[in-house]
């Protein structure tokens, strides 16, 4: 863990950032004070923060992104049916015959889905455990960080980075590398937790999007826009989304931690389903959903 000298988004001195959340956490079995601070540009980040090597050590083989069975046809087909809207799947454009890269692909669900939908699909994953699982399932997945993969310029029509950027110590450099490997006019779809979300305002430190110290960046729609512009992207639609079942899980955990109400009782009675659906709808209509989804475009030649 080390103190940052500047904001990861705008480079303003970190000494001028103000604390917006503190909590006691442990790191490698030792207590440390986690502190999320807000820069004058509006971006929030963890300071002190782990470096890239320390971050990689946090993801064990049982990390939740690595536990699905890669390329399981029936499950992937159900997911496609649920999330396919016109020429986009899970917000990501489908370019038949074009090249697609999923950065931080976990066990390869997006890679499998986009291949089924007609793209030349591959993934990058820093966990060699997860990458090996994906390859054994017949997916084209490389165990590497984005910069280490050293793709040629203009390699892909489409790149996705779904709940990855919040884990990166240098988000601007990661975005710039995505821009470099995109073809002119190509699209990057980024999804991150929304630090301005309505549910976070309700449950506070119980919010799953904190995940200290694995999450080191805490984006709002405005700070993600600043990052994208600094990285050289043309910014398209920036939206937020919430899933009622995820909101229900957040509220269930909050009730257990705050009032010791067992999860089993809350889930069995379904008492939170109605309010969870309403909160999800309100979050989306007020731009305060649980996740931010940004559509970013590489400049045309």
N, C-alpha and C positions, 0 to 999 in steps of 0.2 A: 504494500500500500504506500502511495506517495502523494504528496501535495502537488496539485496542478498550479502552474504559474499563470495560466490564461484560460479563458473560456474556449471549449473545443469547437464552438461554432464561429464566434466573431473575433477571437484572440484578445478581447479586452482583459485587463489584469484580473485574475481570480480574486485578488485581495478586495476588489470592489463588489464582489457578489455577496448577496445577503442570504442567510440561512432561511430555508422555508420548511425544512423537515429534519428532525434528528431522531435517532432511535439507537438503542443498544443492540448490537449484533455480534456475532463471532466470526472470525476468519482464521482458518487453520487451527481451530480449537481455542483461539485466544480472543478475548473481548476487544472490540474497538468501537469507537463512536462513529456511526455512519451519519453523514451529514449531506443532505441534498441542498444545493445552493442555487439561487437564481441570479443570473447575470443581468446586466442592464439591458441586453438585447432581448430578454425574455426567456432565453433557454435555461433549463435547469440541468444540473449534472452532479454526480457524486464526487465529493472532495473531502478527505483523501480518497484515492481511487486506485484499483489494481491496474497494473500494466497488462499488455497483451498476453505475456507468458503466465501471469497469475490468473488471468481470466480463463485460459484454456484448462487450467488445473481444476476449475470448479465443475466441469461437466463430466460426471461419471457415466459409465455405460448405461445406467438406469435413468439418465436424464429423460424427461417426459417426451422430448422430440425424437428419441431414438427407440421408442418402445413399440411402435406400430410395425406390422408385418409388411415389408415393402412389396409393391406391385401385386397386392392381393386383389384380384380382378373384381370380385363382387363388391368389395368395400370401395374401391376406387370408382367403379361405375356408379354406385349410389351417390358418392360425393360429387361426381360430375353432374348427375341429374339434379342435385340440390343447388349447385353453384354455377351452372352454365346459364348465361344470359346473353342471347344473341351471339356475337362473335367474341365474347369474353368469358373466361372461366376464372372464378375467384378473383375478379377485377383485372385479370391479365389478358391482353389481346392474343387471339389465336391467329397466327400467320401460317397458313397451310404450306408445308415444305420449308419454312424458315427455321432458323436456329434459335433455340431458347436455352437460357441458362438460369437455374435457380441457385442463388448464392445463400449458403447456409441451409442446405436442403434437408437436413436431418436424415431420416431413413428413406427419403426419396418420393414422397407422395406427389408433390407437384411435378416432379420429373416424370413419373409414371402417367399422371393424368394428361399432361401436355403431349406426351408421346402418343397416347390413345387418341388425342384430338388432332393429330396430324402434323406435329412439329418435330423437328430434329432436336431432341430434348436431352439435356445433360445437367448435372448438378455439381456443386462444390460443397464440401463439408469438412470442417477441421477435425471432427472426431473420426479417427480411422475405424473405430468400432462400427459406427453408423454407416460410414462409406462402404465398408466391407459387406455389411448386411445388404445394402442396396445393390452392390455389384453382384452378389450371389443370387439376387432376385432378377438379374438380367438387365439392370439399369446402368446407364453410363454416368457414374459418379466418381469424382476424384477427391482424394483426401488432401486438401490443401486450403490455405487462406487465399483470398482473391488475388492479392499482389503476387504471391508465390506461384500461382498458376500461369502467369505471364502469357495470357492470351494475346494474339496479334490484334492490332488496331481493327476496329470495325468488324468484329467477328460475329455479332449477334443482332438479330432483328428485335429481340425481346429479352429483357432481363427482369427477374423478380428478386426481391429481398424482403421476405415476409418475417417480421419480428426478429430481425438480425441487427439492424442499425443501433438499437438501444444497447447492444452488447459491445460496441466497438469504441475503443479509446480515441480513435481519430476518424470521426464520421465524415469529415470533408474529404479526406484522402480516399476513403472507400467510395464515396459518391463519384469522385473524379475518375477513379479507375473504372467504375461502371460506365461512365460517359465515354471513356476512351475505347472500351471494347464494344460499345454499341455502334451500329451502322448509323450514318446520318439520317435523322428523322426517327430512329429507333426509340422504343419506349422502355423506361424503367418504372416498375411498380414497387413502391416501398410501403410497407405497413409497419407501424410502431404503436406501442401503447400511448394513449392520450392523457398526458398529465393534467389536462384541463377537463377530464371526464366528469360527468355528473356523479357517477358511482364512487369515484375516488373522493369527491367532496363529501359524500355521505359516510363512507366506511374508513377513511383516513388511512392509518398505518396498516390496516388489514387488507388493503388493496393489493391484488395479485400482481399488478403492474410494477410494483416497487422492486421486488426480487433483489434486494441488496445482498451482496455486492455484485451479482451477476449482471444486473442492469446498471450501466454507468451513465447513460444519457436518458433524459426525461423530456420528451418533445411535446410541444403544443403545435397546433396547425401553423401558427405564425413562425415559430422557430424552425420547423421543418422546411418551410418556404425559404427562410433566410439561408439555411444550409444548402438547399438545392440551387439557389441563385449563385451562391459563392462557389459552388462546384461547377458552374457553367451550364446548368440545365435550363431549358425553357419549361416553365411550370404550367402544367395543365390543371385539371380538377384536383382539388384537395378536399376530401370528404371524411366523415367519421361514420363508424358503424358499431352497432351493439347487437349481440345475440341474446335473446331472453334467457336461454338456458345458462349462459355464462354469467349473466347478472344474477340469476337465482343462486348459482354457486357462490358468488361473491357475498351476497347477503346471508346465505347459510353459514359461511365461515365467520362472518362478522358477528352474527348472533351467538355462535358457539364461543368465540373468544371474549365477547363483551358480556354476555349474560349466561354463559354455560348451558345454552340450549343445545341438546344433542343434534348433530346433523341428521341422524336417522329419523328423528321425530319430525324435523322440518320437512325433509324430503317425502316422508310417508304421508303427511297431511296435505302437502301441496299448498300450504298457506301462503307461500311467497310467489306463486306462479303469476297471479294477476298483477301484483305490484311490479314484479320483474319485467313483465311485458310492457307495462306502462312506462317504466324507467328507460327501457331500451328504446321505445319509440320517442320519448321526450329527448333522450340523449342525441338521437340522430337528427331530430328536427331543429335542435338548438346548436348543432355542431359540437356537441359535448359527448359524443359516443365513446365507447371504451377504446376503440382503436382508430388511428388516423390512417387513411389510405391516400397516397399521393401518386399522381401520374406525371412523370417527368420525361422530357423529350431531349434527345441529343440534337444539337443544332444541325440543320440541313447543310449540306455542302454548298 
